[in-house]
Amino acid sequence: MEFLTEIMIFLATALAIGAIGNIAGIGGGVLLMVVLLFVFKMNPVLAGGFSLLTIIASTVAGSAFNAKAKAIDKRLFYVIAMAAGTGAVIGSVASYFIAVGTFDLAFGFTSLSLGIFSLAATKIEARKNRGKAYLKESFNEYRVAGGVLATPGAGYGTGAASLLAGLLAGLFGIGIGAVMGTFLTAIRRINPKTAFSTVVAAMIITSAVGATTHFLKPGLDISSMVLAIPLVIGGALGGLLGAYASARISFVALRSFQGYVIIAFGLLAIAMSLAA
């Protein structure tokens, strides 16, 4: 494959991941892992490192926008970042010894289940609160109208869910949003924009930890690191685009979009496993 073609594929994929990830509050790493593993035939550990590096770029850019809009809950951020960061270290080290493909099928069905649950919870909430304005409002409209974006205490459940999300993130080279986005919105019932923005911010920490651990694997060939340039550029541009768009999408639409994206990524992971 021509080098210029590779660069364009990396740039376009990273742009899509950054936009989707910041709208739906997920990393989008499964999509990039499909490209790296099946198109470029890359080593799984190196692919995971590149995937997490892309997520870092998109989440930094998106979080800068979200912080300015005051959409990030700091208390929730600290809990998620600490627990998920710990899980990311464990998962990344485990990826040295366990073939990623071994877990693709299990992760795919987990993501599929999470997406279906998120969609079902959204439909139930919309039906119970039919006619209430806040469901049809975007984050910007809600904030301008004086809506309070308070979130409840983090609780032990959030820490446990974050640890699991970090473990999966480090192991598969993906973001923590598939687990945490669904947990915070569907179970904890936290405002979607606040939940997704906070998860995206926490992904900066977990992805940095995971990427570092991946690239430090002894004997890993990192001669292709030049390809990180289009990934970082595309991820950052997509992150800004996604963060801008998510502030203008209604709460119900935002949660529904997240559910559909998680289902799609789950199906991709299943396809990866079956095709291996």
TORKOL-4160 file (C-alpha; in steps of 0.2 Angstrom, whole numbers, padded with zeros to 4 digits, m for minus):
276
<pt num="1" X="0000" Y="0000" Z="0000"/>
<pt num="2" X="0007" Y="0017" Z="m0005"/>
<pt num="3" X="0013" Y="0028" Z="0009"/>
<pt num="4" X="0002" Y="0043" Z="0005"/>
<pt num="5" X="m0013" Y="0031" Z="0004"/>
<pt num="6" X="m0009" Y="0025" Z="0021"/>
<pt num="7" X="m0008" Y="0043" Z="0028"/>
<pt num="8" X="m0025" Y="0047" Z="0021"/>
<pt num="9" X="m0033" Y="0032" Z="0028"/>
<pt num="10" X="m0026" Y="0035" Z="0045"/>
<pt num="11" X="m0031" Y="0054" Z="0044"/>
<pt num="12" X="m0049" Y="0050" Z="0039"/>
<pt num="13" X="m0051" Y="0036" Z="0052"/>
<pt num="14" X="m0044" Y="0046" Z="0066"/>
<pt num="15" X="m0056" Y="0061" Z="0061"/>
<pt num="16" X="m0071" Y="0050" Z="0061"/>
<pt num="17" X="m0065" Y="0042" Z="0078"/>
<pt num="18" X="m0063" Y="0059" Z="0086"/>
<pt num="19" X="m0080" Y="0066" Z="0080"/>
<pt num="20" X="m0090" Y="0050" Z="0085"/>
<pt num="21" X="m0080" Y="0048" Z="0101"/>
<pt num="22" X="m0084" Y="0066" Z="0107"/>
<pt num="23" X="m0102" Y="0065" Z="0102"/>
<pt num="24" X="m0106" Y="0049" Z="0110"/>
<pt num="25" X="m0093" Y="0049" Z="0125"/>
<pt num="26" X="m0084" Y="0034" Z="0119"/>
<pt num="27" X="m0066" Y="0031" Z="0113"/>
<pt num="28" X="m0070" Y="0024" Z="0096"/>
<pt num="29" X="m0054" Y="0013" Z="0097"/>
<pt num="30" X="m0063" Y="m0002" Z="0090"/>
<pt num="31" X="m0065" Y="0006" Z="0073"/>
<pt num="32" X="m0047" Y="0010" Z="0072"/>
<pt num="33" X="m0042" Y="m0007" Z="0079"/>
<pt num="34" X="m0051" Y="m0015" Z="0064"/>
<pt num="35" X="m0041" Y="m0004" Z="0052"/>
<pt num="36" X="m0024" Y="m0007" Z="0060"/>
<pt num="37" X="m0027" Y="m0026" Z="0063"/>
<pt num="38" X="m0035" Y="m0031" Z="0047"/>
<pt num="39" X="m0030" Y="m0018" Z="0034"/>
<pt num="40" X="m0012" Y="m0015" Z="0040"/>
<pt num="41" X="m0009" Y="m0032" Z="0048"/>
<pt num="42" X="m0001" Y="m0023" Z="0063"/>
<pt num="43" X="0005" Y="m0031" Z="0079"/>
<pt num="44" X="m0010" Y="m0031" Z="0091"/>
<pt num="45" X="0000" Y="m0022" Z="0105"/>
<pt num="46" X="0007" Y="m0009" Z="0093"/>
<pt num="47" X="m0011" Y="m0007" Z="0086"/>
<pt num="48" X="m0018" Y="m0004" Z="0104"/>
<pt num="49" X="m0004" Y="0009" Z="0107"/>
<pt num="50" X="m0009" Y="0019" Z="0091"/>
<pt num="51" X="m0027" Y="0017" Z="0095"/>
<pt num="52" X="m0025" Y="0025" Z="0112"/>
<pt num="53" X="m0014" Y="0038" Z="0105"/>
<pt num="54" X="m0027" Y="0044" Z="0094"/>
<pt num="55" X="m0040" Y="0044" Z="0108"/>
<pt num="56" X="m0028" Y="0055" Z="0118"/>
<pt num="57" X="m0028" Y="0068" Z="0104"/>
<pt num="58" X="m0047" Y="0068" Z="0101"/>
<pt num="59" X="m0051" Y="0069" Z="0120"/>
<pt num="60" X="m0038" Y="0083" Z="0123"/>
<pt num="61" X="m0046" Y="0093" Z="0109"/>
<pt num="62" X="m0064" Y="0089" Z="0114"/>
<pt num="63" X="m0061" Y="0092" Z="0133"/>
<pt num="64" X="m0054" Y="0109" Z="0129"/>
<pt num="65" X="m0070" Y="0114" Z="0121"/>
<pt num="66" X="m0081" Y="0105" Z="0135"/>
<pt num="67" X="m0071" Y="0113" Z="0149"/>
<pt num="68" X="m0074" Y="0130" Z="0142"/>
<pt num="69" X="m0093" Y="0126" Z="0141"/>
<pt num="70" X="m0092" Y="0120" Z="0159"/>
<pt num="71" X="m0099" Y="0103" Z="0154"/>
<pt num="72" X="m0086" Y="0093" Z="0165"/>
<pt num="73" X="m0090" Y="0087" Z="0182"/>
<pt num="74" X="m0073" Y="0088" Z="0192"/>
<pt num="75" X="m0078" Y="0077" Z="0206"/>
<pt num="76" X="m0084" Y="0063" Z="0194"/>
<pt num="77" X="m0069" Y="0066" Z="0184"/>
<pt num="78" X="m0057" Y="0062" Z="0198"/>
<pt num="79" X="m0066" Y="0046" Z="0203"/>
<pt num="80" X="m0066" Y="0039" Z="0185"/>
<pt num="81" X="m0049" Y="0044" Z="0181"/>
<pt num="82" X="m0041" Y="0036" Z="0196"/>
<pt num="83" X="m0051" Y="0020" Z="0195"/>
<pt num="84" X="m0050" Y="0018" Z="0176"/>
<pt num="85" X="m0032" Y="0023" Z="0176"/>
<pt num="86" X="m0028" Y="0009" Z="0188"/>
<pt num="87" X="m0038" Y="m0003" Z="0177"/>
<pt num="88" X="m0029" Y="0003" Z="0161"/>
<pt num="89" X="m0012" Y="m0001" Z="0168"/>
<pt num="90" X="m0018" Y="m0019" Z="0173"/>
<pt num="91" X="m0026" Y="m0021" Z="0156"/>
<pt num="92" X="m0011" Y="m0015" Z="0146"/>
<pt num="93" X="0001" Y="m0026" Z="0155"/>
<pt num="94" X="m0010" Y="m0041" Z="0152"/>
<pt num="95" X="m0011" Y="m0037" Z="0133"/>
<pt num="96" X="0008" Y="m0042" Z="0133"/>
<pt num="97" X="0003" Y="m0060" Z="0136"/>
<pt num="98" X="m0014" Y="m0062" Z="0130"/>
<pt num="99" X="m0019" Y="m0061" Z="0111"/>
<pt num="100" X="m0032" Y="m0047" Z="0109"/>
<pt num="101" X="m0042" Y="m0058" Z="0097"/>
<pt num="102" X="m0045" Y="m0070" Z="0111"/>
<pt num="103" X="m0057" Y="m0057" Z="0119"/>
<pt num="104" X="m0064" Y="m0049" Z="0104"/>
<pt num="105" X="m0080" Y="m0060" Z="0104"/>
<pt num="106" X="m0083" Y="m0057" Z="0123"/>
<pt num="107" X="m0080" Y="m0039" Z="0121"/>
<pt num="108" X="m0091" Y="m0037" Z="0106"/>
<pt num="109" X="m0106" Y="m0046" Z="0115"/>
<pt num="110" X="m0103" Y="m0035" Z="0130"/>
<pt num="111" X="m0103" Y="m0019" Z="0120"/>
<pt num="112" X="m0119" Y="m0025" Z="0110"/>
<pt num="113" X="m0128" Y="m0028" Z="0127"/>
<pt num="114" X="m0123" Y="m0011" Z="0134"/>
<pt num="115" X="m0129" Y="m0002" Z="0118"/>
<pt num="116" X="m0146" Y="m0011" Z="0118"/>
<pt num="117" X="m0147" Y="m0007" Z="0137"/>
<pt num="118" X="m0143" Y="0011" Z="0134"/>
<pt num="119" X="m0156" Y="0012" Z="0120"/>
<pt num="120" X="m0170" Y="0004" Z="0130"/>
<pt num="121" X="m0167" Y="0015" Z="0145"/>
<pt num="122" X="m0167" Y="0030" Z="0134"/>
<pt num="123" X="m0184" Y="0025" Z="0127"/>
<pt num="124" X="m0191" Y="0021" Z="0144"/>
<pt num="125" X="m0186" Y="0038" Z="0151"/>
<pt num="126" X="m0193" Y="0047" Z="0136"/>
<pt num="127" X="m0209" Y="0038" Z="0137"/>
<pt num="128" X="m0211" Y="0042" Z="0156"/>
<pt num="129" X="m0206" Y="0060" Z="0154"/>
<pt num="130" X="m0215" Y="0063" Z="0138"/>
<pt num="131" X="m0218" Y="0082" Z="0135"/>
<pt num="132" X="m0205" Y="0088" Z="0147"/>
<pt num="133" X="m0194" Y="0101" Z="0138"/>
<pt num="134" X="m0177" Y="0096" Z="0145"/>
<pt num="135" X="m0178" Y="0080" Z="0135"/>
<pt num="136" X="m0179" Y="0090" Z="0119"/>
<pt num="137" X="m0166" Y="0102" Z="0123"/>
<pt num="138" X="m0147" Y="0102" Z="0119"/>
<pt num="139" X="m0134" Y="0106" Z="0132"/>
<pt num="140" X="m0133" Y="0124" Z="0126"/>
<pt num="141" X="m0152" Y="0127" Z="0127"/>
<pt num="142" X="m0153" Y="0119" Z="0144"/>
<pt num="143" X="m0139" Y="0129" Z="0151"/>
<pt num="144" X="m0145" Y="0146" Z="0144"/>
<pt num="145" X="m0163" Y="0142" Z="0151"/>
<pt num="146" X="m0155" Y="0140" Z="0169"/>
<pt num="147" X="m0155" Y="0121" Z="0170"/>
<pt num="148" X="m0144" Y="0115" Z="0184"/>
<pt num="149" X="m0131" Y="0102" Z="0179"/>
<pt num="150" X="m0128" Y="0095" Z="0196"/>
<pt num="151" X="m0123" Y="0077" Z="0197"/>
<pt num="152" X="m0125" Y="0065" Z="0212"/>
<pt num="153" X="m0110" Y="0058" Z="0222"/>
<pt num="154" X="m0099" Y="0046" Z="0213"/>
<pt num="155" X="m0102" Y="0031" Z="0225"/>
<pt num="156" X="m0093" Y="0014" Z="0225"/>
<pt num="157" X="m0103" Y="0008" Z="0209"/>
<pt num="158" X="m0094" Y="0022" Z="0199"/>
<pt num="159" X="m0077" Y="0017" Z="0205"/>
<pt num="160" X="m0080" Y="m0001" Z="0201"/>
<pt num="161" X="m0087" Y="0002" Z="0184"/>
<pt num="162" X="m0073" Y="0014" Z="0180"/>
<pt num="163" X="m0060" Y="0000" Z="0185"/>
<pt num="164" X="m0068" Y="m0012" Z="0173"/>
<pt num="165" X="m0069" Y="0001" Z="0159"/>
<pt num="166" X="m0051" Y="0005" Z="0162"/>
<pt num="167" X="m0046" Y="m0014" Z="0161"/>
<pt num="168" X="m0055" Y="m0016" Z="0145"/>
<pt num="169" X="m0047" Y="0000" Z="0138"/>
<pt num="170" X="m0030" Y="m0006" Z="0142"/>
<pt num="171" X="m0033" Y="m0023" Z="0136"/>
<pt num="172" X="m0041" Y="m0019" Z="0119"/>
<pt num="173" X="m0034" Y="m0002" Z="0115"/>
<pt num="174" X="m0050" Y="0007" Z="0116"/>
<pt num="175" X="m0059" Y="0021" Z="0126"/>
<pt num="176" X="m0068" Y="0019" Z="0142"/>
<pt num="177" X="m0084" Y="0026" Z="0135"/>
<pt num="178" X="m0093" Y="0010" Z="0130"/>
<pt num="179" X="m0095" Y="0005" Z="0148"/>
<pt num="180" X="m0095" Y="0022" Z="0157"/>
<pt num="181" X="m0106" Y="0032" Z="0146"/>
<pt num="182" X="m0120" Y="0019" Z="0148"/>
<pt num="183" X="m0117" Y="0017" Z="0166"/>
<pt num="184" X="m0118" Y="0036" Z="0170"/>
<pt num="185" X="m0133" Y="0040" Z="0159"/>
<pt num="186" X="m0143" Y="0024" Z="0160"/>
<pt num="187" X="m0140" Y="0018" Z="0178"/>
<pt num="188" X="m0134" Y="0034" Z="0187"/>
<pt num="189" X="m0146" Y="0045" Z="0176"/>
<pt num="190" X="m0133" Y="0059" Z="0175"/>
<pt num="191" X="m0136" Y="0072" Z="0162"/>
<pt num="192" X="m0129" Y="0065" Z="0145"/>
<pt num="193" X="m0118" Y="0080" Z="0140"/>
<pt num="194" X="m0111" Y="0081" Z="0157"/>
<pt num="195" X="m0108" Y="0062" Z="0158"/>
<pt num="196" X="m0100" Y="0060" Z="0141"/>
<pt num="197" X="m0089" Y="0076" Z="0143"/>
<pt num="198" X="m0083" Y="0070" Z="0160"/>
<pt num="199" X="m0079" Y="0052" Z="0153"/>
<pt num="200" X="m0070" Y="0060" Z="0138"/>
<pt num="201" X="m0059" Y="0070" Z="0149"/>
<pt num="202" X="m0055" Y="0055" Z="0160"/>
<pt num="203" X="m0050" Y="0046" Z="0144"/>
<pt num="204" X="m0035" Y="0058" Z="0142"/>
<pt num="205" X="m0028" Y="0050" Z="0158"/>
<pt num="206" X="m0033" Y="0031" Z="0155"/>
<pt num="207" X="m0027" Y="0032" Z="0136"/>
<pt num="208" X="m0011" Y="0040" Z="0141"/>
<pt num="209" X="m0007" Y="0027" Z="0154"/>
<pt num="210" X="m0012" Y="0013" Z="0142"/>
<pt num="211" X="m0003" Y="0020" Z="0127"/>
<pt num="212" X="0013" Y="0022" Z="0137"/>
<pt num="213" X="0012" Y="0004" Z="0143"/>
<pt num="214" X="0009" Y="m0003" Z="0126"/>
<pt num="215" X="0024" Y="0006" Z="0118"/>
<pt num="216" X="0035" Y="0001" Z="0132"/>
<pt num="217" X="0033" Y="m0017" Z="0128"/>
<pt num="218" X="0051" Y="m0025" Z="0126"/>
<pt num="219" X="0056" Y="m0029" Z="0109"/>
<pt num="220" X="0041" Y="m0020" Z="0101"/>
<pt num="221" X="0045" Y="m0013" Z="0083"/>
<pt num="222" X="0040" Y="0005" Z="0084"/>
<pt num="223" X="0048" Y="0010" Z="0067"/>
<pt num="224" X="0031" Y="0015" Z="0060"/>
<pt num="225" X="0028" Y="0028" Z="0073"/>
<pt num="226" X="0028" Y="0041" Z="0059"/>
<pt num="227" X="0010" Y="0036" Z="0056"/>
<pt num="228" X="0006" Y="0043" Z="0073"/>
<pt num="229" X="0006" Y="0061" Z="0065"/>
<pt num="230" X="m0010" Y="0059" Z="0054"/>
<pt num="231" X="m0018" Y="0050" Z="0069"/>
<pt num="232" X="m0015" Y="0064" Z="0081"/>
<pt num="233" X="m0020" Y="0077" Z="0068"/>
<pt num="234" X="m0036" Y="0068" Z="0063"/>
<pt num="235" X="m0041" Y="0064" Z="0081"/>
<pt num="236" X="m0039" Y="0082" Z="0087"/>
<pt num="237" X="m0049" Y="0089" Z="0072"/>
<pt num="238" X="m0062" Y="0076" Z="0075"/>
<pt num="239" X="m0063" Y="0079" Z="0094"/>
<pt num="240" X="m0066" Y="0098" Z="0091"/>
<pt num="241" X="m0080" Y="0094" Z="0078"/>
<pt num="242" X="m0088" Y="0081" Z="0090"/>
<pt num="243" X="m0088" Y="0092" Z="0105"/>
<pt num="244" X="m0095" Y="0106" Z="0096"/>
<pt num="245" X="m0109" Y="0095" Z="0088"/>
<pt num="246" X="m0113" Y="0087" Z="0105"/>
<pt num="247" X="m0118" Y="0103" Z="0113"/>
<pt num="248" X="m0131" Y="0106" Z="0100"/>
<pt num="249" X="m0140" Y="0089" Z="0100"/>
<pt num="250" X="m0155" Y="0085" Z="0111"/>
<pt num="251" X="m0152" Y="0075" Z="0127"/>
<pt num="252" X="m0163" Y="0060" Z="0120"/>
<pt num="253" X="m0154" Y="0061" Z="0103"/>
<pt num="254" X="m0137" Y="0061" Z="0111"/>
<pt num="255" X="m0141" Y="0045" Z="0122"/>
<pt num="256" X="m0149" Y="0037" Z="0107"/>
<pt num="257" X="m0134" Y="0040" Z="0096"/>
<pt num="258" X="m0122" Y="0033" Z="0109"/>
<pt num="259" X="m0132" Y="0017" Z="0110"/>
<pt num="260" X="m0132" Y="0015" Z="0092"/>
<pt num="261" X="m0113" Y="0018" Z="0091"/>
<pt num="262" X="m0109" Y="0006" Z="0105"/>
<pt num="263" X="m0120" Y="m0007" Z="0096"/>
<pt num="264" X="m0111" Y="m0004" Z="0080"/>
<pt num="265" X="m0094" Y="m0006" Z="0088"/>
<pt num="266" X="m0100" Y="m0021" Z="0097"/>
<pt num="267" X="m0104" Y="m0029" Z="0080"/>
<pt num="268" X="m0087" Y="m0024" Z="0073"/>
<pt num="269" X="m0078" Y="m0032" Z="0087"/>
<pt num="270" X="m0089" Y="m0048" Z="0085"/>
<pt num="271" X="m0084" Y="m0048" Z="0066"/>
<pt num="272" X="m0066" Y="m0045" Z="0070"/>
<pt num="273" X="m0066" Y="m0061" Z="0081"/>
<pt num="274" X="m0076" Y="m0072" Z="0068"/>
<pt num="275" X="m0065" Y="m0066" Z="0054"/>
<pt num="276" X="m0048" Y="m0070" Z="0064"/>
